[in-house]
Amino acid sequence: ADQLVSNTSMAKMRAVSTRRWHRLTVTPSSAALWQSTTTGLAAPTAWALVHVTNFAGHTTVWNCSTTVYAAAGTASVSQDTALSFNLDFSPDGSSTGGTCFVTDDRAAKKWRVIVYKATGGSYDREQW
């Protein structure tokens, strides 16, 4: 979960500092950071790969949602083994927002990574 928070923070910081949209594509085992090829707030038309992070050990992103689940116990989570979820970060620091649900192989420890829409800020919290 901490690794995913680091990736979302980097995406937001790069979006603001470069004045380009950034997209973080989350899969069950990795996160790929993309940068728009154009500058400014206009909708991106093409993307260039910046960096890929493979999650360590037995960590798995079970699923993601466009809903920001700030409180534990409010989401119904099922595993999506074909997950490919995009979080977009605007040059003004905002994001599309959402929640990603992270766990180990046995789902013994559960974390949710929350990305707020207005601020693009991200946090990890225990439990789904």
C-alpha positions in Angstrom: 0.0 0.0 0.0 2.9 2.4 0.8 4.4 1.7 -2.6 1.2 2.5 -4.3 0.8 5.8 -2.3 4.4 6.7 -3.4 3.4 6.2 -7.0 0.3 8.3 -6.7 2.2 11.1 -5.0 4.9 11.0 -7.7 2.2 11.2 -10.4 0.6 14.2 -8.8 4.0 16.0 -8.2 5.1 15.4 -11.8 1.7 16.6 -13.2 2.0 19.9 -11.4 5.7 20.5 -12.0 5.7 19.6 -15.7 2.2 21.0 -16.4 1.2 17.8 -18.1 -1.5 15.3 -17.3 -0.1 12.1 -15.8 -1.8 8.7 -15.7 -1.1 5.9 -13.2 -2.3 2.5 -14.6 -2.7 0.0 -11.8 -2.8 -3.7 -12.3 -2.8 -6.5 -9.7 1.1 -6.6 -9.7 2.3 -3.2 -10.9 1.7 0.5 -11.5 2.8 2.2 -14.8 3.2 6.0 -14.9 2.4 7.7 -18.1 2.9 11.4 -19.1 0.8 13.3 -21.6 2.7 14.4 -24.7 1.0 17.9 -24.6 1.3 20.7 -22.0 -1.6 22.3 -20.2 -5.1 21.4 -19.1 -6.5 20.3 -22.5 -7.5 16.7 -22.6 -4.5 14.4 -23.4 -4.4 12.7 -26.8 -1.2 10.7 -26.5 0.9 9.2 -23.6 4.6 8.4 -23.1 5.6 5.8 -20.6 7.7 7.3 -17.7 8.1 4.5 -15.2 6.9 1.0 -14.1 6.8 -0.2 -10.5 6.4 -3.9 -9.8 4.9 -4.6 -6.4 7.1 -6.6 -4.1 6.6 -10.0 -2.7 3.1 -11.4 -2.4 1.4 -8.0 -2.6 -1.7 -7.8 -4.9 -4.1 -5.1 -5.8 -7.4 -6.9 -5.7 -9.5 -4.2 -7.3 -10.0 -0.4 -7.7 -13.0 1.8 -7.7 -13.8 5.3 -8.9 -15.5 5.8 -5.5 -13.4 7.3 -2.7 -14.0 5.0 0.3 -12.8 7.0 3.2 -14.4 4.8 5.8 -13.6 1.1 6.2 -16.4 -1.5 5.8 -18.4 0.5 3.2 -17.0 -1.2 0.0 -17.9 -4.6 -1.4 -14.6 -5.9 -2.9 -14.1 -8.8 -5.2 -10.8 -9.8 -6.8 -10.3 -8.7 -10.4 -7.3 -10.6 -11.8 -7.5 -8.7 -15.1 -7.5 -5.3 -13.4 -6.3 -2.3 -15.4 -7.4 0.9 -13.6 -6.4 4.4 -14.6 -5.9 7.3 -12.1 -5.4 10.6 -13.9 -3.7 13.6 -12.4 -4.2 17.1 -13.8 -1.6 19.9 -14.0 -3.7 21.7 -11.4 -3.1 18.9 -8.8 -6.6 17.4 -8.9 -7.2 13.8 -9.9 -10.0 11.5 -11.1 -9.9 10.0 -7.6 -10.7 6.5 -6.4 -9.8 3.7 -4.1 -7.5 0.7 -4.6 -7.7 -2.4 -2.4 -4.4 -4.0 -1.6 -3.7 -7.3 0.2 -1.4 -10.3 0.4 -2.0 -13.5 -1.5 -4.2 -14.9 1.3 -6.1 -11.7 1.9 -4.9 -11.8 5.5 -3.9 -8.2 5.7 -6.1 -5.6 3.8 -5.3 -2.0 3.0 -7.1 0.6 0.9 -5.3 3.4 -0.9 -7.5 6.5 -1.2 -6.9 9.2 -3.8 -9.0 12.3 -3.4 -10.4 14.1 -6.4 -10.1 17.8 -5.5 -6.5 17.6 -4.1 -5.0 14.5 -5.7 -3.7 13.6 -2.2 -3.4 9.9 -1.4 -3.3 7.9 1.8 -3.3 4.3 2.8 -5.7 3.0 5.6 -6.1 -0.4 7.1 -9.1 -2.6 6.3 -11.5 -2.4 3.3 
